């Protein structure tokens, strides 16, 4: 039962950034998201990934933080390099 809670949490965390990633790609920018939030989220996800990797090595949790880091990188990219509107 506890494992099921963990998997549900993992799905929620992984999918939480999907709407912002889609919006950033569609709009070509991430102007509505603060740079501080993006950087803190990315640093937190990467550090947590390293912690899990170096200590308990729970693969689903490792995948969760890896996917979240990748999605935050997409949002960061569109924050730093917005697509030019023609």
Order of alpha helices (4+ residues) and beta strands (2+ residues): alpha-alpha-alpha-alpha
